């Protein structure tokens, strides 16, 4: 595939994202490891919440694409009704999902500094040369360790099963 074909394919994908955001309010983008690509923990993030003035959400876990989608979609529904705040702790039962609790950790840097993990949200929000400072904010949903401690807390046991972005 030549560069023109790749560019056309990318533009078609971006049009699809924009249409889905218009129709549904947001899109979930999953990023899974491939056999030929670099190893990383699967993650998913939202695209389009910035249109509602909300931070995009990102979650990283060794989970199936379906589980990542279920988790992040449940948080989006909550987020749209009552904006999730940095440091807030929310249990899955609050969202109608039966499992452990998550902590919402602040990632209020401009998403441009996180360009690799949320690239399609940046593409959706502007052009590659656009200054998106303040336009695209990101909150990361963090999983606790087995003792219920979160990344950044004393004695947190990092098992390498989630990416934590600064």
C-alpha positions as CSV (number, residue, x, y, z in Angstrom):
1,X,0.0,0.0,0.0
2,X,1.5,3.4,-1.0
3,X,1.4,6.6,1.0
4,X,-1.6,8.0,-0.9
5,X,-3.6,4.8,-0.2
6,X,-2.6,5.0,3.5
7,X,-3.7,8.6,3.7
8,X,-7.0,7.9,2.1
9,X,-7.6,4.9,4.4
10,X,-6.8,7.1,7.4
11,X,-9.2,9.9,6.2
12,X,-11.9,7.3,5.7
13,X,-11.4,6.0,9.3
14,X,-11.4,9.6,10.7
15,X,-14.7,10.2,8.9
16,X,-16.2,7.1,10.4
17,X,-15.1,8.2,13.9
18,X,-16.6,11.6,13.4
19,X,-19.9,10.1,12.2
20,X,-20.1,7.7,15.2
21,X,-19.4,10.5,17.6
22,X,-22.2,12.5,16.0
23,X,-24.5,9.5,16.3
24,X,-23.5,8.1,19.7
25,X,-21.7,10.9,21.5
26,X,-18.4,9.0,21.8
27,X,-16.4,6.1,20.4
28,X,-14.2,3.6,22.2
29,X,-10.8,2.9,20.5
30,X,-9.1,-0.3,21.6
31,X,-5.4,-0.8,21.2
32,X,-4.2,-4.4,21.4
33,X,-0.8,-5.9,21.0
34,X,0.0,-7.6,17.7
35,X,2.3,-10.5,17.0
36,X,4.6,-8.2,15.0
37,X,4.4,-5.1,17.1
38,X,5.9,-4.0,20.3
39,X,4.6,-5.8,23.5
40,X,2.2,-3.7,25.6
41,X,-0.7,-4.2,27.9
42,X,-4.1,-3.8,26.0
43,X,-5.8,-0.4,26.5
44,X,-8.9,1.4,25.4
45,X,-9.8,5.1,25.4
46,X,-12.7,7.3,24.4
47,X,-12.9,9.7,21.4
48,X,-15.3,12.5,21.4
49,X,-16.0,13.3,25.0
50,X,-14.1,16.5,24.5
51,X,-17.1,17.8,22.5
52,X,-19.1,17.7,25.8
53,X,-16.3,19.5,27.6
54,X,-15.3,16.3,29.4
55,X,-11.9,14.6,29.7
56,X,-11.4,11.5,27.5
57,X,-11.1,8.3,29.5
58,X,-8.4,5.7,29.2
59,X,-8.0,2.3,30.8
60,X,-5.2,-0.3,30.6
61,X,-5.6,-3.9,31.7
62,X,-4.8,-7.5,30.6
63,X,-8.4,-8.0,29.6
64,X,-10.4,-8.9,26.5
65,X,-11.4,-6.1,24.1
66,X,-15.0,-6.8,25.1
67,X,-14.2,-6.3,28.8
68,X,-12.3,-3.1,28.2
69,X,-15.2,-1.8,26.1
70,X,-17.7,-2.8,28.8
71,X,-15.7,-1.1,31.6
72,X,-15.0,2.1,29.7
73,X,-18.6,2.4,28.4
74,X,-20.0,2.0,31.9
75,X,-17.7,4.8,33.1
76,X,-18.6,7.0,30.2
77,X,-22.3,6.7,31.1
78,X,-21.5,7.8,34.6
79,X,-19.2,10.5,33.4
80,X,-21.9,12.0,31.1
81,X,-24.3,12.2,34.0
82,X,-21.9,13.3,36.7
83,X,-18.3,14.2,35.6
84,X,-15.7,11.9,37.1
85,X,-13.2,13.9,39.2
86,X,-9.5,13.2,39.7
87,X,-8.9,11.1,42.8
88,X,-12.6,9.9,42.9
89,X,-13.1,6.3,43.8
90,X,-15.9,4.5,42.1
91,X,-16.9,0.9,42.5
92,X,-18.2,-1.2,39.7
93,X,-21.3,-1.8,41.7
94,X,-22.0,2.0,41.4
95,X,-21.9,1.4,37.6
96,X,-23.9,-1.8,37.6
97,X,-20.8,-4.0,37.0
98,X,-20.0,-6.7,39.6
99,X,-16.2,-6.6,40.3
100,X,-13.5,-4.7,42.1
101,X,-13.3,-0.9,42.5
102,X,-11.2,1.4,40.4
103,X,-9.6,4.7,41.3
104,X,-9.8,7.6,38.9
105,X,-6.4,9.3,38.8
106,X,-5.9,12.8,37.4
107,X,-4.2,13.0,34.0
108,X,-5.1,16.6,33.3
109,X,-2.1,17.3,31.2
110,X,-2.9,18.3,27.6
111,X,-3.3,15.0,25.7
112,X,-0.7,16.2,23.3
113,X,1.9,15.0,25.9
114,X,0.2,11.6,25.7
115,X,0.1,11.5,21.9
116,X,0.9,7.8,21.6
117,X,-1.9,6.4,23.8
118,X,-4.7,8.7,22.6
119,X,-3.7,9.5,19.1
120,X,-7.1,9.1,17.5
121,X,-8.7,11.4,20.1
122,X,-6.1,14.0,19.0
123,X,-6.8,13.4,15.4
124,X,-10.6,13.7,16.1
125,X,-10.2,17.0,18.0
126,X,-8.0,18.8,15.5
127,X,-5.3,18.6,12.9
128,X,-1.8,17.2,13.5
129,X,-0.5,20.8,13.7
130,X,-3.3,22.1,16.0
131,X,-2.5,23.3,19.5
132,X,-4.9,21.1,21.5
133,X,-3.7,22.4,24.9
134,X,-6.7,22.4,27.2
135,X,-9.0,21.0,24.4
136,X,-8.3,17.3,25.0
137,X,-7.9,16.3,28.7
138,X,-7.4,12.7,29.8
139,X,-8.4,10.8,33.0
140,X,-6.9,7.3,33.4
141,X,-9.0,4.7,35.2
142,X,-6.6,2.8,37.5
143,X,-6.9,-0.7,38.9
144,X,-5.9,-1.4,42.5
145,X,-3.4,-4.1,43.4
146,X,-4.5,-7.2,45.4
147,X,-4.4,-5.2,48.6
148,X,-6.5,-2.4,47.2
149,X,-3.7,0.1,46.8
150,X,-3.5,2.2,43.7
151,X,-0.4,3.3,41.7
152,X,1.3,6.1,43.5
153,X,0.2,4.9,47.0
154,X,2.8,3.6,49.4
155,X,3.5,-0.2,49.0
156,X,1.6,-0.4,45.8
157,X,2.6,-3.7,44.1
158,X,3.1,-3.1,40.4
159,X,2.5,-6.4,38.7
160,X,3.0,-4.9,35.2
161,X,-0.6,-5.6,34.2
162,X,-1.5,-1.9,33.6
163,X,0.2,1.0,32.0
164,X,0.3,4.2,34.0
165,X,0.9,7.3,32.0
166,X,2.2,10.5,33.6
